């Protein structure tokens, strides 16, 4: 019984924090579409080296495919919202 309350509290806290950051930053947490991610990944060559920065990394929907596409590069995703960053 206590586990269900704790899980509910964690989920509700995450929602409240996400909404708070939405209000503070003016940016809603919307993931990029599959089509746009695919196009972004295709524009970078397999030989890419160095650092690739993704601003607004969210859940890593673009960062992980980029890391797989460019094994010689270091992919760094920045996210200011604490919920996806923490998870």
N, CA, C and O atoms as a CHARMM CRD file, in Angstrom:
* protein
*
  348
    1    1 UNK  N      0.82300  -1.19200   0.00000 PROA 1      0.00000
    2    1 UNK  CA     0.00000   0.00000   0.00000 PROA 1      0.00000
    3    1 UNK  C      0.86900   1.26000   0.00000 PROA 1      0.00000
    4    1 UNK  O      0.58100   2.21600  -0.72000 PROA 1      0.00000
    5    2 UNK  N      1.91900   1.25700   0.79900 PROA 2      0.00000
    6    2 UNK  CA     2.77900   2.43800   0.86300 PROA 2      0.00000
    7    2 UNK  C      3.55100   2.63300  -0.43500 PROA 2      0.00000
    8    2 UNK  O      3.84100   3.76200  -0.83100 PROA 2      0.00000
    9    3 UNK  N      3.88400   1.52000  -1.09900 PROA 3      0.00000
   10    3 UNK  CA     4.60600   1.61200  -2.37200 PROA 3      0.00000
   11    3 UNK  C      3.78300   2.36300  -3.40900 PROA 3      0.00000
   12    3 UNK  O      4.32200   3.18600  -4.15000 PROA 3      0.00000
   13    4 UNK  N      2.48800   2.08900  -3.46800 PROA 4      0.00000
   14    4 UNK  CA     1.62400   2.76300  -4.43500 PROA 4      0.00000
   15    4 UNK  C      1.56900   4.26900  -4.17100 PROA 4      0.00000
   16    4 UNK  O      1.58900   5.07100  -5.10400 PROA 4      0.00000
   17    5 UNK  N      1.49900   4.64600  -2.88500 PROA 5      0.00000
   18    5 UNK  CA     1.48700   6.07200  -2.53800 PROA 5      0.00000
   19    5 UNK  C      2.81400   6.73100  -2.88600 PROA 5      0.00000
   20    5 UNK  O      2.84300   7.85900  -3.37900 PROA 5      0.00000
   21    6 UNK  N      3.90300   6.03200  -2.63300 PROA 6      0.00000
   22    6 UNK  CA     5.22500   6.58100  -2.94700 PROA 6      0.00000
   23    6 UNK  C      5.38900   6.74100  -4.45700 PROA 6      0.00000
   24    6 UNK  O      5.89600   7.76200  -4.92300 PROA 6      0.00000
   25    7 UNK  N      4.96200   5.73600  -5.22100 PROA 7      0.00000
   26    7 UNK  CA     5.05700   5.81800  -6.68300 PROA 7      0.00000
   27    7 UNK  C      4.20400   6.96800  -7.21400 PROA 7      0.00000
   28    7 UNK  O      4.63900   7.71100  -8.09400 PROA 7      0.00000
   29    8 UNK  N      2.99800   7.11300  -6.68300 PROA 8      0.00000
   30    8 UNK  CA     2.12500   8.20800  -7.09400 PROA 8      0.00000
   31    8 UNK  C      2.74800   9.56100  -6.75800 PROA 8      0.00000
   32    8 UNK  O      2.67300  10.49700  -7.55400 PROA 8      0.00000
   33    9 UNK  N      3.35700   9.66100  -5.58900 PROA 9      0.00000
   34    9 UNK  CA     4.00200  10.91100  -5.18100 PROA 9      0.00000
   35    9 UNK  C      5.16600  11.26000  -6.11100 PROA 9      0.00000
   36    9 UNK  O      5.35300  12.42700  -6.45400 PROA 9      0.00000
   37   10 UNK  N      5.93900  10.26900  -6.51500 PROA 10     0.00000
   38   10 UNK  CA     7.06100  10.50900  -7.43000 PROA 10     0.00000
   39   10 UNK  C      6.55600  10.97200  -8.78700 PROA 10     0.00000
   40   10 UNK  O      7.09200  11.92000  -9.36000 PROA 10     0.00000
   41   11 UNK  N      5.53700  10.31500  -9.29900 PROA 11     0.00000
   42   11 UNK  CA     4.98400  10.69200 -10.60700 PROA 11     0.00000
   43   11 UNK  C      4.39400  12.09500 -10.56300 PROA 11     0.00000
   44   11 UNK  O      4.65000  12.90600 -11.45300 PROA 11     0.00000
   45   12 UNK  N      3.61600  12.38100  -9.54200 PROA 12     0.00000
   46   12 UNK  CA     3.02700  13.71700  -9.42200 PROA 12     0.00000
   47   12 UNK  C      4.09700  14.79500  -9.24800 PROA 12     0.00000
   48   12 UNK  O      3.97100  15.88900  -9.79900 PROA 12     0.00000
   49   13 UNK  N      5.13700  14.49100  -8.49200 PROA 13     0.00000
   50   13 UNK  CA     6.23600  15.44500  -8.32200 PROA 13     0.00000
   51   13 UNK  C      6.90800  15.73000  -9.66200 PROA 13     0.00000
   52   13 UNK  O      7.22700  16.87800  -9.97400 PROA 13     0.00000
   53   14 UNK  N      7.11900  14.68100 -10.45000 PROA 14     0.00000
   54   14 UNK  CA     7.71500  14.86700 -11.77200 PROA 14     0.00000
   55   14 UNK  C      6.86900  15.73800 -12.67300 PROA 14     0.00000
   56   14 UNK  O      7.39100  16.57700 -13.40800 PROA 14     0.00000
   57   15 UNK  N      5.57100  15.54300 -12.61900 PROA 15     0.00000
   58   15 UNK  CA     4.65700  16.35600 -13.42900 PROA 15     0.00000
   59   15 UNK  C      4.69500  17.81600 -12.98900 PROA 15     0.00000
   60   15 UNK  O      4.75200  18.71900 -13.82400 PROA 15     0.00000
   61   16 UNK  N      4.66500  18.04400 -11.69100 PROA 16     0.00000
   62   16 UNK  CA     4.69100  19.41500 -11.16700 PROA 16     0.00000
   63   16 UNK  C      6.00400  20.10800 -11.52500 PROA 16     0.00000
   64   16 UNK  O      6.00200  21.27100 -11.93100 PROA 16     0.00000
   65   17 UNK  N      7.11900  19.40200 -11.37700 PROA 17     0.00000
   66   17 UNK  CA     8.41900  19.98900 -11.72000 PROA 17     0.00000
   67   17 UNK  C      8.48800  20.29900 -13.20800 PROA 17     0.00000
   68   17 UNK  O      8.99000  21.35300 -13.59900 PROA 17     0.00000
   69   18 UNK  N      7.98600  19.38500 -14.04600 PROA 18     0.00000
   70   18 UNK  CA     7.98600  19.62600 -15.49100 PROA 18     0.00000
   71   18 UNK  C      7.14400  20.84800 -15.84700 PROA 18     0.00000
   72   18 UNK  O      7.55200  21.66800 -16.66800 PROA 18     0.00000
   73   19 UNK  N      5.98900  20.96600 -15.24000 PROA 19     0.00000
   74   19 UNK  CA     5.13900  22.13200 -15.49800 PROA 19     0.00000
   75   19 UNK  C      5.79600  23.42000 -15.02600 PROA 19     0.00000
   76   19 UNK  O      5.69600  24.45100 -15.69100 PROA 19     0.00000
   77   20 UNK  N      6.46700  23.36400 -13.88100 PROA 20     0.00000
   78   20 UNK  CA     7.16400  24.53800 -13.36200 PROA 20     0.00000
   79   20 UNK  C      8.25600  24.98800 -14.33100 PROA 20     0.00000
   80   20 UNK  O      8.36500  26.17700 -14.62800 PROA 20     0.00000
   81   21 UNK  N      9.05600  24.05900 -14.82000 PROA 21     0.00000
   82   21 UNK  CA    10.10100  24.41800 -15.77100 PROA 21     0.00000
   83   21 UNK  C      9.51300  24.86900 -17.10200 PROA 21     0.00000
   84   21 UNK  O     10.11600  25.68500 -17.79900 PROA 21     0.00000
   85   22 UNK  N      8.36100  24.35400 -17.45700 PROA 22     0.00000
   86   22 UNK  CA     7.67900  24.81300 -18.65700 PROA 22     0.00000
   87   22 UNK  C      7.31700  26.28700 -18.51400 PROA 22     0.00000
   88   22 UNK  O      7.49600  27.06300 -19.45300 PROA 22     0.00000
   89   23 UNK  N      6.81800  26.66900 -17.37200 PROA 23     0.00000
   90   23 UNK  CA     6.44800  28.06500 -17.12200 PROA 23     0.00000
   91   23 UNK  C      7.70100  28.93900 -17.05200 PROA 23     0.00000
   92   23 UNK  O      7.71800  30.03500 -17.61200 PROA 23     0.00000
   93   24 UNK  N      8.74600  28.46800 -16.37100 PROA 24     0.00000
   94   24 UNK  CA     9.95900  29.27300 -16.19600 PROA 24     0.00000
   95   24 UNK  C     10.71800  29.48500 -17.50100 PROA 24     0.00000
   96   24 UNK  O     11.21600  30.58200 -17.75200 PROA 24     0.00000
   97   25 UNK  N     10.81200  28.45700 -18.32800 PROA 25     0.00000
   98   25 UNK  CA    11.60700  28.56600 -19.55200 PROA 25     0.00000
   99   25 UNK  C     10.78300  28.94800 -20.77000 PROA 25     0.00000
  100   25 UNK  O     11.33200  29.44700 -21.75300 PROA 25     0.00000
  101   26 UNK  N      9.47300  28.72200 -20.72400 PROA 26     0.00000
  102   26 UNK  CA     8.62600  28.99900 -21.86800 PROA 26     0.00000
  103   26 UNK  C      8.72900  27.93900 -22.95000 PROA 26     0.00000
  104   26 UNK  O      8.26200  28.14000 -24.07100 PROA 26     0.00000
  105   27 UNK  N      9.34000  26.81100 -22.61600 PROA 27     0.00000
  106   27 UNK  CA     9.52700  25.73200 -23.58100 PROA 27     0.00000
  107   27 UNK  C      8.80300  24.50000 -23.07400 PROA 27     0.00000
  108   27 UNK  O      9.03900  24.04800 -21.95400 PROA 27     0.00000
  109   28 UNK  N      7.92700  23.96200 -23.89700 PROA 28     0.00000
  110   28 UNK  CA     7.21200  22.75900 -23.47900 PROA 28     0.00000
  111   28 UNK  C      8.02800  21.51900 -23.85000 PROA 28     0.00000
  112   28 UNK  O      8.76000  21.52800 -24.84000 PROA 28     0.00000
  113   29 UNK  N      7.90200  20.46400 -23.06600 PROA 29     0.00000
  114   29 UNK  CA     8.68100  19.25100 -23.32300 PROA 29     0.00000
  115   29 UNK  C      8.08200  18.42200 -24.46100 PROA 29     0.00000
  116   29 UNK  O      7.29100  17.50800 -24.23000 PROA 29     0.00000
  117   30 UNK  N      8.47200  18.75900 -25.68800 PROA 30     0.00000
  118   30 UNK  CA     7.97200  18.06000 -26.86500 PROA 30     0.00000
  119   30 UNK  C      9.14800  17.38600 -27.55300 PROA 30     0.00000
  120   30 UNK  O     10.13700  18.03700 -27.88700 PROA 30     0.00000
  121   31 UNK  N      9.04000  16.10300 -27.75900 PROA 31     0.00000
  122   31 UNK  CA    10.10400  15.35900 -28.42300 PROA 31     0.00000
  123   31 UNK  C     10.08500  15.65300 -29.92000 PROA 31     0.00000
  124   31 UNK  O      9.03700  15.93800 -30.49900 PROA 31     0.00000
  125   32 UNK  N     11.25500  15.57800 -30.52900 PROA 32     0.00000
  126   32 UNK  CA    11.32400  15.76800 -31.97300 PROA 32     0.00000
  127   32 UNK  C     10.68200  14.57100 -32.67300 PROA 32     0.00000
  128   32 UNK  O     10.62000  13.47300 -32.11900 PROA 32     0.00000
  129   33 UNK  N     10.21400  14.79500 -33.87300 PROA 33     0.00000
  130   33 UNK  CA     9.54400  13.73000 -34.61100 PROA 33     0.00000
  131   33 UNK  C     10.57100  12.72900 -35.14500 PROA 33     0.00000
  132   33 UNK  O     11.75700  13.03500 -35.27100 PROA 33     0.00000
  133   34 UNK  N     10.08800  11.54000 -35.45300 PROA 34     0.00000
  134   34 UNK  CA    10.96200  10.51200 -36.01200 PROA 34     0.00000
  135   34 UNK  C     11.59100  10.98700 -37.31600 PROA 34     0.00000
  136   34 UNK  O     12.77200  10.74500 -37.56600 PROA 34     0.00000
  137   35 UNK  N     10.80600  11.66100 -38.14200 PROA 35     0.00000
  138   35 UNK  CA    11.29300  12.15700 -39.42900 PROA 35     0.00000
  139   35 UNK  C     12.42400  13.16500 -39.23900 PROA 35     0.00000
  140   35 UNK  O     13.43100  13.09800 -39.94400 PROA 35     0.00000
  141   36 UNK  N     12.27500  14.09200 -38.30500 PROA 36     0.00000
  142   36 UNK  CA    13.31800  15.10100 -38.08500 PROA 36     0.00000
  143   36 UNK  C     14.57400  14.48000 -37.46600 PROA 36     0.00000
  144   36 UNK  O     15.69200  14.86800 -37.80700 PROA 36     0.00000
  145   37 UNK  N     14.39100  13.52200 -36.56400 PROA 37     0.00000
  146   37 UNK  CA    15.55900  12.83900 -35.98300 PROA 37     0.00000
  147   37 UNK  C     16.32700  12.08200 -37.06500 PROA 37     0.00000
  148   37 UNK  O     17.55600  12.13300 -37.11700 PROA 37     0.00000
  149   38 UNK  N     15.60000  11.38800 -37.91700 PROA 38     0.00000
  150   38 UNK  CA    16.21600  10.61800 -38.98900 PROA 38     0.00000
  151   38 UNK  C     17.00800  11.53500 -39.92400 PROA 38     0.00000
  152   38 UNK  O     18.12300  11.20400 -40.32800 PROA 38     0.00000
  153   39 UNK  N     16.42900  12.68200 -40.26400 PROA 39     0.00000
  154   39 UNK  CA    17.09800  13.63400 -41.14700 PROA 39     0.00000
  155   39 UNK  C     18.35200  14.21700 -40.48200 PROA 39     0.00000
  156   39 UNK  O     19.38300  14.37600 -41.13600 PROA 39     0.00000
  157   40 UNK  N     18.26500  14.53100 -39.19800 PROA 40     0.00000
  158   40 UNK  CA    19.42600  15.06400 -38.48200 PROA 40     0.00000
  159   40 UNK  C     20.55700  14.05300 -38.42500 PROA 40     0.00000
  160   40 UNK  O     21.72000  14.40700 -38.61800 PROA 40     0.00000
  161   41 UNK  N     20.22600  12.80400 -38.16400 PROA 41     0.00000
  162   41 UNK  CA    21.25200  11.76500 -38.07200 PROA 41     0.00000
  163   41 UNK  C     21.90100  11.54600 -39.43900 PROA 41     0.00000
  164   41 UNK  O     23.11000  11.33200 -39.52000 PROA 41     0.00000
  165   42 UNK  N     21.11500  11.59800 -40.50300 PROA 42     0.00000
  166   42 UNK  CA    21.65400  11.38000 -41.84800 PROA 42     0.00000
  167   42 UNK  C     22.59000  12.50100 -42.29900 PROA 42     0.00000
  168   42 UNK  O     23.45900  12.26100 -43.13800 PROA 42     0.00000
  169   43 UNK  N     22.44100  13.71000 -41.77100 PROA 43     0.00000
  170   43 UNK  CA    23.26700  14.83100 -42.21900 PROA 43     0.00000
  171   43 UNK  C     24.68800  14.76000 -41.67300 PROA 43     0.00000
  172   43 UNK  O     25.56600  15.46800 -42.16500 PROA 43     0.00000
  173   44 UNK  N     24.93000  13.93800 -40.68500 PROA 44     0.00000
  174   44 UNK  CA    26.26100  13.84100 -40.08000 PROA 44     0.00000
  175   44 UNK  C     26.94900  12.59100 -40.61600 PROA 44     0.00000
  176   44 UNK  O     26.36100  11.51000 -40.65000 PROA 44     0.00000
  177   45 UNK  N     28.19600  12.75300 -41.03100 PROA 45     0.00000
  178   45 UNK  CA    28.91700  11.63100 -41.62700 PROA 45     0.00000
  179   45 UNK  C     29.34900  10.62100 -40.56000 PROA 45     0.00000
  180   45 UNK  O     29.47700  10.94700 -39.38000 PROA 45     0.00000
  181   46 UNK  N     29.56600   9.38900 -41.01300 PROA 46     0.00000
  182   46 UNK  CA    30.01300   8.31800 -40.11400 PROA 46     0.00000
  183   46 UNK  C     31.40500   8.58300 -39.56100 PROA 46     0.00000
  184   46 UNK  O     31.76100   8.07300 -38.49800 PROA 46     0.00000
  185   47 UNK  N     32.19800   9.38300 -40.27900 PROA 47     0.00000
  186   47 UNK  CA    33.57200   9.67400 -39.86000 PROA 47     0.00000
  187   47 UNK  C     33.66400  10.86600 -38.91400 PROA 47     0.00000
  188   47 UNK  O     34.76500  11.25900 -38.52700 PROA 47     0.00000
  189   48 UNK  N     32.54100  11.44000 -38.54100 PROA 48     0.00000
  190   48 UNK  CA    32.53000  12.63600 -37.69700 PROA 48     0.00000
  191   48 UNK  C     33.31700  12.37900 -36.41500 PROA 48     0.00000
  192   48 UNK  O     33.11100  11.37400 -35.73500 PROA 48     0.00000
  193   49 UNK  N     34.21800  13.30000 -36.10100 PROA 49     0.00000
  194   49 UNK  CA    34.99400  13.22200 -34.86800 PROA 49     0.00000
  195   49 UNK  C     34.76900  14.49700 -34.07600 PROA 49     0.00000
  196   49 UNK  O     34.17900  15.45600 -34.57400 PROA 49     0.00000
  197   50 UNK  N     35.24000  14.49800 -32.84900 PROA 50     0.00000
  198   50 UNK  CA    35.10600  15.67000 -32.00500 PROA 50     0.00000
  199   50 UNK  C     33.88300  15.57100 -31.11800 PROA 50     0.00000
  200   50 UNK  O     33.47900  14.47900 -30.71800 PROA 50     0.00000
  201   51 UNK  N     33.29700  16.71900 -30.81300 PROA 51     0.00000
  202   51 UNK  CA    32.15600  16.77800 -29.90400 PROA 51     0.00000
  203   51 UNK  C     30.92700  17.25200 -30.67400 PROA 51     0.00000
  204   51 UNK  O     30.97600  18.26000 -31.37900 PROA 51     0.00000
  205   52 UNK  N     29.83800  16.52400 -30.53500 PROA 52     0.00000
  206   52 UNK  CA    28.55200  16.92100 -31.09600 PROA 52     0.00000
  207   52 UNK  C     27.67100  17.31500 -29.91300 PROA 52     0.00000
  208   52 UNK  O     27.42700  16.50100 -29.02200 PROA 52     0.00000
  209   53 UNK  N     27.19600  18.55400 -29.90000 PROA 53     0.00000
  210   53 UNK  CA    26.36700  19.03900 -28.79400 PROA 53     0.00000
  211   53 UNK  C     24.90900  19.09400 -29.23400 PROA 53     0.00000
  212   53 UNK  O     24.57600  19.60300 -30.30400 PROA 53     0.00000
  213   54 UNK  N     24.06300  18.55900 -28.38100 PROA 54     0.00000
  214   54 UNK  CA    22.62700  18.68200 -28.61100 PROA 54     0.00000
  215   54 UNK  C     22.04800  19.52100 -27.47900 PROA 54     0.00000
  216   54 UNK  O     22.15200  19.16000 -26.30700 PROA 54     0.00000
  217   55 UNK  N     21.44800  20.62600 -27.84000 PROA 55     0.00000
  218   55 UNK  CA    20.83800  21.49300 -26.83400 PROA 55     0.00000
  219   55 UNK  C     19.37700  21.12000 -26.69300 PROA 55     0.00000
  220   55 UNK  O     18.66200  21.01100 -27.68900 PROA 55     0.00000
  221   56 UNK  N     18.93300  20.92500 -25.47000 PROA 56     0.00000
  222   56 UNK  CA    17.56900  20.47400 -25.22700 PROA 56     0.00000
  223   56 UNK  C     17.45800  18.98400 -25.49400 PROA 56     0.00000
  224   56 UNK  O     16.56300  18.53600 -26.21100 PROA 56     0.00000
  225   57 UNK  N     18.36700  18.22200 -24.91600 PROA 57     0.00000
  226   57 UNK  CA    18.46000  16.78800 -25.16900 PROA 57     0.00000
  227   57 UNK  C     17.27100  15.97700 -24.72100 PROA 57     0.00000
  228   57 UNK  O     17.03600  14.88600 -25.24100 PROA 57     0.00000
  229   58 UNK  N     16.51800  16.48100 -23.77400 PROA 58     0.00000
  230   58 UNK  CA    15.32800  15.76600 -23.30300 PROA 58     0.00000
  231   58 UNK  C     15.62600  14.35200 -22.86300 PROA 58     0.00000
  232   58 UNK  O     16.45400  14.13400 -21.97800 PROA 58     0.00000
  233   59 UNK  N     14.96200  13.39300 -23.47100 PROA 59     0.00000
  234   59 UNK  CA    15.11100  11.97800 -23.10900 PROA 59     0.00000
  235   59 UNK  C     16.19100  11.29000 -23.93000 PROA 59     0.00000
  236   59 UNK  O     16.40400  10.08700 -23.77900 PROA 59     0.00000
  237   60 UNK  N     16.87500  12.02900 -24.79600 PROA 60     0.00000
  238   60 UNK  CA    17.94700  11.44600 -25.59200 PROA 60     0.00000
  239   60 UNK  C     17.49600  10.85600 -26.90500 PROA 60     0.00000
  240   60 UNK  O     18.20000  10.03100 -27.48600 PROA 60     0.00000
  241   61 UNK  N     16.32900  11.26400 -27.38700 PROA 61     0.00000
  242   61 UNK  CA    15.77600  10.70600 -28.62800 PROA 61     0.00000
  243   61 UNK  C     16.66200  10.98300 -29.83400 PROA 61     0.00000
  244   61 UNK  O     16.63500  10.22400 -30.80300 PROA 61     0.00000
  245   62 UNK  N     17.43500  12.03900 -29.79200 PROA 62     0.00000
  246   62 UNK  CA    18.37500  12.32900 -30.87300 PROA 62     0.00000
  247   62 UNK  C     19.80600  11.98200 -30.47200 PROA 62     0.00000
  248   62 UNK  O     20.58700  11.53600 -31.31200 PROA 62     0.00000
  249   63 UNK  N     20.15600  12.17600 -29.21700 PROA 63     0.00000
  250   63 UNK  CA    21.53400  11.94200 -28.77500 PROA 63     0.00000
  251   63 UNK  C     21.95600  10.48400 -28.92500 PROA 63     0.00000
  252   63 UNK  O     23.07200  10.21500 -29.36900 PROA 63     0.00000
  253   64 UNK  N     21.10200   9.55000 -28.57100 PROA 64     0.00000
  254   64 UNK  CA    21.47400   8.13500 -28.65800 PROA 64     0.00000
  255   64 UNK  C     21.66900   7.67800 -30.11200 PROA 64     0.00000
  256   64 UNK  O     22.66000   7.00800 -30.39900 PROA 64     0.00000
  257   65 UNK  N     20.75400   8.01900 -31.04100 PROA 65     0.00000
  258   65 UNK  CA    21.02200   7.65900 -32.43800 PROA 65     0.00000
  259   65 UNK  C     22.28300   8.31800 -33.00100 PROA 65     0.00000
  260   65 UNK  O     23.00600   7.70700 -33.78700 PROA 65     0.00000
  261   66 UNK  N     22.54700   9.57000 -32.59800 PROA 66     0.00000
  262   66 UNK  CA    23.77000  10.23100 -33.04800 PROA 66     0.00000
  263   66 UNK  C     25.00400   9.50800 -32.53100 PROA 66     0.00000
  264   66 UNK  O     25.98000   9.34700 -33.26300 PROA 66     0.00000
  265   67 UNK  N     24.97000   9.07400 -31.28700 PROA 67     0.00000
  266   67 UNK  CA    26.10800   8.34800 -30.71400 PROA 67     0.00000
  267   67 UNK  C     26.33700   7.02500 -31.44400 PROA 67     0.00000
  268   67 UNK  O     27.48100   6.62200 -31.65400 PROA 67     0.00000
  269   68 UNK  N     25.25500   6.35000 -31.83000 PROA 68     0.00000
  270   68 UNK  CA    25.40100   5.10000 -32.59400 PROA 68     0.00000
  271   68 UNK  C     25.91800   5.37800 -34.00500 PROA 68     0.00000
  272   68 UNK  O     26.73200   4.61700 -34.52700 PROA 68     0.00000
  273   69 UNK  N     25.45100   6.46600 -34.62600 PROA 69     0.00000
  274   69 UNK  CA    25.83900   6.82100 -35.99100 PROA 69     0.00000
  275   69 UNK  C     27.30000   7.25600 -36.07600 PROA 69     0.00000
  276   69 UNK  O     27.96900   6.99200 -37.07500 PROA 69     0.00000
  277   70 UNK  N     27.79600   7.92100 -35.03500 PROA 70     0.00000
  278   70 UNK  CA    29.14200   8.50300 -35.06100 PROA 70     0.00000
  279   70 UNK  C     29.97200   7.96400 -33.90000 PROA 70     0.00000
  280   70 UNK  O     30.14400   8.66000 -32.89900 PROA 70     0.00000
  281   71 UNK  N     30.48900   6.74800 -34.01000 PROA 71     0.00000
  282   71 UNK  CA    31.21600   6.15600 -32.88500 PROA 71     0.00000
  283   71 UNK  C     32.52400   6.86100 -32.54500 PROA 71     0.00000
  284   71 UNK  O     33.03500   6.69600 -31.43800 PROA 71     0.00000
  285   72 UNK  N     33.07600   7.64400 -33.47100 PROA 72     0.00000
  286   72 UNK  CA    34.33200   8.35500 -33.21000 PROA 72     0.00000
  287   72 UNK  C     34.10600   9.68600 -32.49200 PROA 72     0.00000
  288   72 UNK  O     35.05000  10.28300 -31.97500 PROA 72     0.00000
  289   73 UNK  N     32.87600  10.14100 -32.46000 PROA 73     0.00000
  290   73 UNK  CA    32.54800  11.43500 -31.84800 PROA 73     0.00000
  291   73 UNK  C     32.01800  11.23700 -30.43500 PROA 73     0.00000
  292   73 UNK  O     31.55500  10.15700 -30.06700 PROA 73     0.00000
  293   74 UNK  N     32.09700  12.29600 -29.66500 PROA 74     0.00000
  294   74 UNK  CA    31.49700  12.33200 -28.33800 PROA 74     0.00000
  295   74 UNK  C     30.22600  13.17000 -28.43400 PROA 74     0.00000
  296   74 UNK  O     30.27300  14.33900 -28.81800 PROA 74     0.00000
  297   75 UNK  N     29.09500  12.56900 -28.08600 PROA 75     0.00000
  298   75 UNK  CA    27.82700  13.28000 -28.14500 PROA 75     0.00000
  299   75 UNK  C     27.48800  13.75800 -26.73100 PROA 75     0.00000
  300   75 UNK  O     27.43400  12.96700 -25.78900 PROA 75     0.00000
  301   76 UNK  N     27.26300  15.06200 -26.60200 PROA 76     0.00000
  302   76 UNK  CA    26.91600  15.65900 -25.32100 PROA 76     0.00000
  303   76 UNK  C     25.54800  16.31100 -25.46800 PROA 76     0.00000
  304   76 UNK  O     25.36400  17.20200 -26.29700 PROA 76     0.00000
  305   77 UNK  N     24.59200  15.86400 -24.66400 PROA 77     0.00000
  306   77 UNK  CA    23.24300  16.42200 -24.71200 PROA 77     0.00000
  307   77 UNK  C     23.01700  17.25500 -23.45300 PROA 77     0.00000
  308   77 UNK  O     23.25000  16.78700 -22.33900 PROA 77     0.00000
  309   78 UNK  N     22.56800  18.47400 -23.63600 PROA 78     0.00000
  310   78 UNK  CA    22.28100  19.37500 -22.52200 PROA 78     0.00000
  311   78 UNK  C     20.77600  19.46200 -22.32200 PROA 78     0.00000
  312   78 UNK  O     20.01200  19.57700 -23.28000 PROA 78     0.00000
  313   79 UNK  N     20.36700  19.40500 -21.06700 PROA 79     0.00000
  314   79 UNK  CA    18.94800  19.51300 -20.71800 PROA 79     0.00000
  315   79 UNK  C     18.84000  20.26200 -19.40200 PROA 79     0.00000
  316   79 UNK  O     19.53400  19.93000 -18.44100 PROA 79     0.00000
  317   80 UNK  N     17.96700  21.28200 -19.34500 PROA 80     0.00000
  318   80 UNK  CA    17.83200  22.03400 -18.10300 PROA 80     0.00000
  319   80 UNK  C     16.66400  21.56300 -17.24400 PROA 80     0.00000
  320   80 UNK  O     16.62300  21.83000 -16.04300 PROA 80     0.00000
  321   81 UNK  N     15.72300  20.86600 -17.85500 PROA 81     0.00000
  322   81 UNK  CA    14.60700  20.34600 -17.06600 PROA 81     0.00000
  323   81 UNK  C     15.10300  19.16700 -16.23200 PROA 81     0.00000
  324   81 UNK  O     15.69500  18.24000 -16.78500 PROA 81     0.00000
  325   82 UNK  N     14.88100  19.17400 -14.92600 PROA 82     0.00000
  326   82 UNK  CA    15.48000  18.15700 -14.06300 PROA 82     0.00000
  327   82 UNK  C     14.88300  16.76200 -14.20400 PROA 82     0.00000
  328   82 UNK  O     15.56200  15.78600 -13.88400 PROA 82     0.00000
  329   83 UNK  N     13.65700  16.62600 -14.66500 PROA 83     0.00000
  330   83 UNK  CA    13.02700  15.30100 -14.70700 PROA 83     0.00000
  331   83 UNK  C     13.70300  14.39900 -15.74200 PROA 83     0.00000
  332   83 UNK  O     14.17400  13.32700 -15.36400 PROA 83     0.00000
  333   84 UNK  N     13.77900  14.76700 -17.02300 PROA 84     0.00000
  334   84 UNK  CA    14.48200  13.88000 -17.95800 PROA 84     0.00000
  335   84 UNK  C     15.97000  13.79000 -17.64500 PROA 84     0.00000
  336   84 UNK  O     16.57900  12.73700 -17.83600 PROA 84     0.00000
  337   85 UNK  N     16.55400  14.87200 -17.17000 PROA 85     0.00000
  338   85 UNK  CA    17.98200  14.85200 -16.82100 PROA 85     0.00000
  339   85 UNK  C     18.24700  13.82600 -15.73100 PROA 85     0.00000
  340   85 UNK  O     19.20300  13.05500 -15.81700 PROA 85     0.00000
  341   86 UNK  N     17.41200  13.81600 -14.71800 PROA 86     0.00000
  342   86 UNK  CA    17.60000  12.88100 -13.59600 PROA 86     0.00000
  343   86 UNK  C     17.39500  11.43800 -14.01900 PROA 86     0.00000
  344   86 UNK  O     18.14300  10.55100 -13.60800 PROA 86     0.00000
  345   87 UNK  N     16.38000  11.20500 -14.84200 PROA 87     0.00000
  346   87 UNK  CA    16.08200   9.83500 -15.26900 PROA 87     0.00000
  347   87 UNK  C     17.06600   9.37400 -16.31700 PROA 87     0.00000
  348   87 UNK  O     16.97300   8.24400 -16.79700 PROA 87     0.00000
